[in-house]
Amino acid sequence: MARMTRLLVTGASGYVGRAVVRLATAQGFEVYGTRASPDLTWHRLDVSDRARTLELVTALAPTAVVHAAAGRHLNDWAVIADGAANVAVAAREAGARLVHISTDAVFGAGQAPYPESALPCPVNLYGAAKAAAETAVRAVSPDAVIARTSLVLGDGDSKHEQHVRELVADPGRGVLFDDALRNPVHVEDLAAALVELVSLDHEGVVHLGGADAISRYELGRLVAVRDGLDPGRVPAGSAAGLGVPYPLDTRLGGEVARRVLRTRLRGAAEFLRPGVR
């Protein structure tokens, strides 16, 4: 859709935001971002500041917004939940299409795999904040896209891959859970799906998880093998034994994604093969 050319990416200096910026710029979008990011016009913004968020989005007048901003920590309700509401209000006032990035952490207390129609059932505060963000976005912008994703990695620079390398070097630093299932997705696949959604007429929830459902431990072993490290040094542990609420199985069904997207979301076994980035 040619009208979707002026794109604002919140959290443009983050891991996912950077990938969206790179791809959208390469595809000819006029890209603006919040926080300091290379190769685009960027703006400082704390999305928990409603007045400033409305002021900035109004001034930039984007035709679409990808909301990729994350909190300073996992329990940052003001940014995760209130910030999403502020961005949704600002996007609505600007007449901009909104693609809001959510997470499989909104699940955990129900039965996996979760279809796009599943209602949030979080088990911890982070999941509750992301579920509250979804509720706010739906209430303010019923035509928005809510894109739930999972662990994001694949290019070697993600925090997940860095953590695996740290654990292989010093297994005493922690463990990777072998009883918590996710759908890891390559950062470039996710970015491609998000940019594609900007230009589609689809609205509502879409699940953007990778094709494989595996544990963090299995994922860590794949990263180690790809990086030429000893997978036997990847330490395993149990999330069930933490003694605190933790989502053990947040596998995502992706029927809607398969129906509406051209982008193929590869599984971790494919995109973490040696020689693949």
C-alpha positions in Angstrom: 0.0 0.0 0.0 1.7 3.1 -1.2 0.2 5.4 1.4 2.2 3.5 4.1 5.5 5.3 3.6 6.1 7.5 6.7 6.9 5.1 9.6 7.6 5.8 13.2 9.4 3.1 15.2 9.3 3.5 19.0 12.2 1.8 20.7 14.2 2.1 17.4 17.5 1.6 19.2 16.4 -1.7 20.7 17.2 -5.1 19.2 13.9 -5.6 17.3 13.5 -1.9 16.6 16.9 -1.7 14.9 16.0 -4.6 12.6 12.6 -3.0 11.7 14.4 0.3 10.9 17.0 -1.4 8.7 14.4 -3.3 6.7 11.9 -0.5 6.4 14.6 1.9 5.3 15.8 -0.6 2.7 12.2 -0.9 1.4 11.9 2.8 0.9 9.9 3.8 3.9 10.5 7.3 5.3 11.6 6.1 8.8 11.6 8.0 12.1 12.5 6.5 15.4 12.5 7.2 19.1 15.8 7.0 21.0 19.2 7.3 19.4 19.4 5.0 16.4 21.8 5.1 13.4 20.7 5.9 9.8 17.5 7.7 10.6 16.0 10.8 12.1 15.6 10.0 15.8 13.9 11.6 18.7 14.2 11.2 22.4 11.0 9.9 23.9 9.8 8.3 27.2 6.5 6.7 26.1 5.3 6.8 29.7 5.0 10.6 29.2 1.6 10.9 27.6 1.8 14.6 26.7 5.3 14.3 25.1 4.2 11.2 23.2 1.2 12.9 21.8 3.2 16.0 20.9 5.9 14.0 19.1 3.6 11.8 17.1 1.4 14.7 16.2 4.5 16.6 14.9 5.8 13.7 12.9 2.4 12.8 11.5 3.4 9.2 10.6 1.1 7.0 8.5 2.1 4.0 10.6 3.7 3.3 14.0 5.5 0.1 15.0 5.5 0.1 18.8 8.7 -1.7 19.8 9.7 0.3 22.9 10.4 -1.9 25.9 10.7 -1.0 29.6 13.9 -0.4 31.5 13.2 -3.7 33.3 10.6 -6.5 33.0 8.3 -5.0 35.6 8.3 -1.4 34.2 4.5 -1.1 34.1 4.7 2.6 33.3 6.4 2.0 30.0 5.1 -1.5 29.1 1.4 -0.9 29.9 0.8 2.9 30.3 3.3 3.6 27.5 1.4 1.3 25.1 -1.8 3.2 25.9 -0.1 6.5 25.3 1.3 5.4 21.9 -2.1 4.0 20.9 -3.8 7.3 21.7 -1.2 9.3 19.8 -1.4 7.0 16.8 -5.2 7.3 16.7 -5.0 11.0 16.9 -2.5 11.1 14.0 -4.6 8.7 12.0 -1.7 6.3 11.9 -1.9 2.5 11.6 -0.5 0.9 14.7 1.4 -2.4 14.9 2.0 -3.2 18.6 4.6 -5.8 19.6 3.5 -8.1 22.4 4.8 -11.4 23.7 4.0 -15.0 24.4 4.4 -14.1 28.1 0.8 -13.0 28.2 0.1 -16.8 28.4 1.1 -19.5 30.8 -2.0 -20.4 32.9 -3.9 -22.0 30.1 -3.5 -24.8 27.6 -0.8 -24.5 24.9 -0.5 -24.1 22.0 -2.4 -20.9 22.2 -4.2 -19.7 19.0 -4.5 -16.1 18.1 -8.0 -16.1 19.6 -6.8 -17.1 23.0 -7.3 -14.7 25.9 -4.3 -13.6 27.9 -3.7 -15.7 31.0 -0.3 -14.5 32.4 1.3 -15.9 35.5 3.7 -13.1 36.4 3.9 -9.3 36.5 5.6 -8.9 33.2 3.0 -11.0 31.4 0.3 -9.0 33.2 1.8 -5.7 32.1 2.0 -6.9 28.5 -1.6 -8.2 28.7 -2.7 -4.8 30.1 -0.9 -3.1 27.1 -2.9 -5.3 24.7 -6.1 -4.4 26.4 -5.3 -0.7 26.2 -4.4 -0.9 22.5 -7.5 -2.8 21.6 -9.7 -0.3 23.5 -8.1 2.7 21.9 -7.4 1.4 18.4 -9.6 -1.6 17.5 -8.0 -1.7 14.0 -4.5 -2.0 15.4 -2.3 -5.2 15.0 -1.2 -6.9 18.1 1.8 -9.0 17.1 2.7 -11.5 19.8 6.2 -13.0 19.5 8.6 -15.1 21.5 12.4 -15.3 22.1 14.1 -13.2 19.4 17.6 -14.0 18.2 19.5 -15.4 15.3 22.2 -12.8 14.2 24.6 -13.5 17.0 24.0 -10.2 18.8 20.9 -11.0 20.8 21.0 -11.1 24.6 20.0 -14.8 24.4 23.0 -15.7 22.3 25.3 -13.7 24.4 24.0 -15.4 27.5 24.7 -18.8 26.0 28.3 -17.9 25.3 28.7 -16.6 28.8 27.3 -19.8 30.3 29.5 -22.0 28.1 32.5 -20.1 29.3 31.4 -20.3 33.0 28.5 -22.8 33.6 28.4 -21.7 37.2 26.8 -18.4 36.1 23.3 -19.9 35.8 21.2 -22.4 33.8 18.9 -22.6 30.8 15.5 -24.0 31.6 14.8 -27.4 30.0 11.1 -27.5 30.9 9.9 -24.1 29.5 8.7 -24.3 25.8 8.8 -21.3 23.5 8.8 -20.5 19.8 12.1 -18.7 19.1 12.1 -16.5 16.0 14.9 -15.0 13.9 15.1 -11.2 14.4 15.1 -10.6 10.6 12.1 -12.8 10.1 10.2 -11.0 12.8 11.2 -7.6 11.3 10.1 -8.7 7.9 6.7 -9.8 9.3 6.2 -6.5 11.2 7.1 -4.4 8.1 4.7 -6.5 6.0 1.9 -6.0 8.6 2.4 -2.3 8.3 1.3 -2.4 4.7 -1.6 -4.9 5.1 -5.2 -4.4 5.9 -5.1 -7.0 8.7 -6.2 -6.0 12.2 -6.3 -7.9 15.5 -3.9 -10.5 16.9 -1.3 -12.3 15.0 1.3 -14.7 16.4 4.8 -14.3 15.1 6.7 -17.2 16.7 9.1 -19.4 14.9 8.1 -22.8 13.5 9.9 -24.9 16.3 8.7 -25.2 19.9 11.7 -25.9 22.0 13.1 -25.2 25.5 15.6 -22.5 26.3 18.1 -25.3 27.0 17.6 -26.9 23.6 17.9 -23.4 22.1 21.2 -22.9 23.9 22.6 -26.1 22.6 21.8 -25.0 19.0 23.5 -21.7 19.6 26.6 -23.4 21.0 26.9 -25.8 18.0 26.4 -23.0 15.5 29.1 -21.0 17.3 31.6 -23.9 17.4 31.2 -24.3 21.2 30.8 -27.5 23.2 27.0 -28.0 23.7 27.8 -30.3 26.6 28.8 -27.2 28.6 25.4 -25.7 28.4 23.9 -26.0 31.9 20.3 -27.2 32.3 17.9 -26.4 35.1 14.2 -26.5 35.9 11.9 -23.4 35.8 9.3 -25.4 37.8 11.7 -25.5 40.7 12.2 -21.7 40.9 9.5 -21.3 43.6 8.1 -18.2 41.8 5.5 -18.0 39.0 7.0 -18.7 35.6 5.3 -19.5 32.3 6.3 -23.1 31.5 4.6 -23.6 28.1 3.8 -20.6 25.9 3.8 -22.3 22.5 2.0 -20.1 20.0 -0.4 -21.3 17.3 0.1 -19.3 14.1 -2.9 -19.9 11.9 -3.6 -16.3 11.2 0.1 -15.5 10.5 0.3 -18.4 8.0 -2.9 -17.1 6.3 -2.1 -13.4 5.9 1.7 -13.2 5.7 4.1 -14.0 2.9 7.0 -13.9 5.4 8.1 -17.3 6.5 9.0 -17.6 10.2 11.7 -20.2 10.3 12.3 -22.6 13.2 15.4 -22.4 15.4 16.7 -25.7 14.1 16.8 -24.1 10.6 18.1 -20.6 11.3 20.7 -21.7 13.9 22.4 -24.2 11.6 26.1 -23.7 11.4 26.9 -21.2 8.7 23.4 -19.5 8.8 22.9 -16.0 10.1 
